[in-house]
Amino acid sequence: MAEFEGKSVIVTGGALGIGGATSEAFAVEGANVTILDWSEDAGKEIVASIESKGGVAQFVHADAGTRNGCISTVDAAVNAYGGVDIVFNNVGIQPPDSYVDAVDLPEEMWDKIINVNLKSRYWMAKFSVPHMRRVGGGVIISSASVQGLQSMGGVSAYAASKGGDLSLMRQMSLDFAADNIRVVCVNPGAIDTPMVRNAIEGTGGNLEDELISTAQAHPLGRIGQPEDIANMVLFLASDKASFITGSYFNVDGGLMAMGAWADTVGSDGSN
Ligand SMILES: NC(=O)c1ccc[n+]([C@@H]2O[C@H](COP(=O)([O-])OP(=O)(O)OC[C@H]3O[C@@H](n4cnc5c(N)ncnc54)[C@H](O)[C@@H]3O)[C@@H](O)[C@H]2O)c1
């Protein structure tokens, strides 16, 4: 039997990038996947792709940064698949025009990033945990970021949202442990997705050069692929991870292992 046969799984921002790869991976393992995304074309495409391989998925076209978007996604999962077993809070934005300091960041941009990247986690818990309690447990996994652990210039709202994601994860793992609901985070390093490509291009970088230098910045010498994150998410959602809650896992090619003094890393240990 496939690992997630019959499980009802929600993936927010589940049409493209990390979310897209994870939606596909859950469907291959037998899950019934509810995909929340604001891109209508990408949402329809991924459901068609999953169905063409014999999988089961539905698309909810909504904004994850709104209460209604989150509640309608949970309702869709419950109505179509009888409940909610696993939530992958993957949605996140880092618009190229948000790369400024806090003084120059418009309040509307702050609110947008915090609502999509952080408040959506609260809404998804608020609406899905009662269904998990009804069946005796569940798993909530969020895409936080290495930027929740360390920082860089010009990312105040994004960094705050990712630090908040890690903190909320730890907090909710305590509140929901007695319900047998596990809560964990994945911290991706740089992963080759539309978000990263848009950020490079939107901030005036040369895509090819920046992808190469980003790869070189990671000790393993490559940029991550969405499947690298999907593999970890499926592990964390599975019974193999049944004693794991309240923790985060870096999937970052060794980035967080490197000290700030290490400006270059050679495979022979030279720097
Ligand atoms: N790619 C990376 O290098 C990287 C690194 C660290 C953390 N992350 C985190 O991983 C998650 C996924 O990142 P990604 O690179 O795959 O992003 P992406 O932009 O490539 O894909 C995000 C998906 O979410 C959807 N989406 C965006 N805003 C939405 C909204 N308000 N409502 C509904 N859908 C929305 C998009 O349409 C898209 O399908 C994010 O939380 C991001 O912060 C990514």
The ligand as a MOL file (V3000), in Angstrom:
LIG
                    3D

  0  0  0     0  0            999 V3000
M  V30 BEGIN CTAB
M  V30 COUNTS 44 48 0 0 0
M  V30 BEGIN ATOM
M  V30 1 N 13.0250 28.7300 -2.9470 0
M  V30 2 C 13.8310 28.9630 -1.9340 0
M  V30 3 O 15.0580 29.1150 -2.1050 0
M  V30 4 C 13.3000 29.0280 -0.5320 0
M  V30 5 C 14.2280 29.1500 0.5140 0
M  V30 6 C 13.7630 29.2070 1.8280 0
M  V30 7 C 12.4070 29.1520 2.0750 0
M  V30 8 N 11.5190 29.0310 1.0490 0 CHG=1
M  V30 9 C 10.0870 28.9850 1.3860 0
M  V30 10 O 9.4900 27.8610 0.7620 0
M  V30 11 C 8.1380 28.1640 0.4160 0
M  V30 12 C 7.9160 27.8990 -1.0640 0
M  V30 13 O 8.8420 28.6650 -1.8070 0
M  V30 14 P 9.0120 28.5240 -3.3960 0
M  V30 15 O 10.3910 28.9750 -3.6730 0
M  V30 16 O 8.5480 27.1970 -3.8490 0 CHG=-1
M  V30 17 O 7.9850 29.6630 -3.8630 0
M  V30 18 P 7.3600 29.9160 -5.3260 0
M  V30 19 O 7.0780 31.3810 -5.4090 0
M  V30 20 O 8.2590 29.3300 -6.3540 0
M  V30 21 O 6.0090 29.1230 -5.2690 0
M  V30 22 C 5.0330 29.5280 -4.3300 0
M  V30 23 C 3.6540 29.0510 -4.7080 0
M  V30 24 O 2.7460 29.7220 -3.8400 0
M  V30 25 C 1.7480 30.3750 -4.6080 0
M  V30 26 N 1.3250 31.5720 -3.8680 0
M  V30 27 C 2.0790 32.6760 -3.5880 0
M  V30 28 N 1.3550 33.5390 -2.8600 0
M  V30 29 C 0.1290 32.9740 -2.6590 0
M  V30 30 C -1.0480 33.3790 -1.9600 0
M  V30 31 N -1.1320 34.5570 -1.3160 0
M  V30 32 N -2.1040 32.5390 -1.9440 0
M  V30 33 C -2.0400 31.3530 -2.5780 0
M  V30 34 N -0.9610 30.9250 -3.2650 0
M  V30 35 C 0.1110 31.7210 -3.2930 0
M  V30 36 C 2.3960 30.6700 -5.9490 0
M  V30 37 O 1.4480 30.8670 -6.9690 0
M  V30 38 C 3.2530 29.4090 -6.1330 0
M  V30 39 O 2.4970 28.3560 -6.6760 0
M  V30 40 C 7.9320 29.6260 0.8240 0
M  V30 41 O 7.3540 29.6780 2.0960 0
M  V30 42 C 9.3300 30.1930 0.8620 0
M  V30 43 O 9.4450 31.2910 1.7120 0
M  V30 44 C 11.9400 28.9780 -0.2430 0
M  V30 END ATOM
M  V30 BEGIN BOND
M  V30 1 1 1 2
M  V30 2 2 2 3
M  V30 3 1 2 4
M  V30 4 1 4 5
M  V30 5 2 4 44
M  V30 6 2 5 6
M  V30 7 1 6 7
M  V30 8 2 7 8
M  V30 9 1 8 9
M  V30 10 1 8 44
M  V30 11 1 9 10
M  V30 12 1 9 42
M  V30 13 1 10 11
M  V30 14 1 11 12
M  V30 15 1 11 40
M  V30 16 1 12 13
M  V30 17 1 13 14
M  V30 18 2 14 15
M  V30 19 1 14 16
M  V30 20 1 14 17
M  V30 21 1 17 18
M  V30 22 2 18 19
M  V30 23 1 18 20
M  V30 24 1 18 21
M  V30 25 1 21 22
M  V30 26 1 22 23
M  V30 27 1 23 24
M  V30 28 1 23 38
M  V30 29 1 24 25
M  V30 30 1 25 26
M  V30 31 1 25 36
M  V30 32 1 26 27
M  V30 33 1 26 35
M  V30 34 2 27 28
M  V30 35 1 28 29
M  V30 36 1 29 30
M  V30 37 2 29 35
M  V30 38 1 30 31
M  V30 39 2 30 32
M  V30 40 1 32 33
M  V30 41 2 33 34
M  V30 42 1 34 35
M  V30 43 1 36 37
M  V30 44 1 36 38
M  V30 45 1 38 39
M  V30 46 1 40 41
M  V30 47 1 40 42
M  V30 48 1 42 43
M  V30 END BOND
M  V30 END CTAB
M  END
